[in-house]
Amino acid sequence: MNSHQEQPQQSGHKADKSGAVIRKLAVLRKDPKGWIVLILAVLAVIVFFTAAFGSGIGLWSVDSGLAILPWTGVMALVALSLAVIGIIWDRRKARKTRWPLLGLGIFVSLVFIGYLGSYIVTRISLPAIHDITTDLADPPQFSALKLRSDNLDKIPGADDNKMRGMNPRQRWAILHQRAYPDIRSVRLNQPVPQVIEKAKRLADDRGWEVVRADPVSGHLEATATISLFRFKNDIVIRARPAENGEASIIDMRSVSRVGVHDYGVNAKHVRQFLSDLSGTTTTASQ
């Protein structure tokens, strides 16, 4: 008898649960404001990464992909603005705000805006240069790879009173030194051939395309591919003998193939690579 009573009770409990789920879904369907905010926020993220990925695999040009990115930020801001307006409107009308969809849309918008904001902060805080080296006076030179023809054409500062009259190379050196004073030549207690062989292994481990590695002359060139855009950064490493060949002075250079501002990526390449190469980064002057 008890078992027969339990079965109807369990069936009724399941029916109550199903009914509650259906009611919740009905509430969500009746929340156009939440849907609009969430769809805009998610669409902004999808468009951003689609633009980057499409450029990376060649569906459209990098310039076209980059041109789309600011509009994704606008979409996220619109979504956030609509959410705020909706919340204020609900309060003025003494209505309860429906949070599931709206809250998720606000969360996605804020995270995405924060992601874009980190790039904006980097762009403002670092100079618009894309050629980073440990030796400003005598940068390592490419031989297998070709340095971009417009490398120093758009160096900022021509209208700066402190740099007025300076040529692009001089302005580049000053901006570089201000932004990256820690990037300097490194001394290793290893002979040149050993350093270049180790550098090649590190480059291979990073997935860089090594186009030249000459342990005898102390020269290595490679290309790093980064981000969904698949930007190319060309890298050259130069090792010179010191202390009768028992040690080496290492210099490195990383240059973006396209763009004016590298957002600190080339400096990151140099710092991380030299740190891994030497174990501890010891400048040549020490």
ABEGO torsion letter per residue (X at the ends): XAAAAAAAAAAAAAAAAAAAAAAAAAAAAABAAAAAAAAAAAAAAAAAAAAAAAAAAGABBAAAAAAAAAAAAAAAAAAAAAAAAAAAAAAAAGBBBBAAAAAAAAAAAAAAAAAAAAAAAAAAABBBBABBBABAABBBBBAABBBBAAAAAABBGAABAAABGBBAAAAAAAAAAAABAABBBBBBBBBAAAAAAAAAAAAAAAGBBBABBBAAAGBBBBBBBBEAAGBBBBBBBBBBBBGGGABBBBBBBBBBABEABAGGAAAAAAAAAAAAAAGBBBBAAX
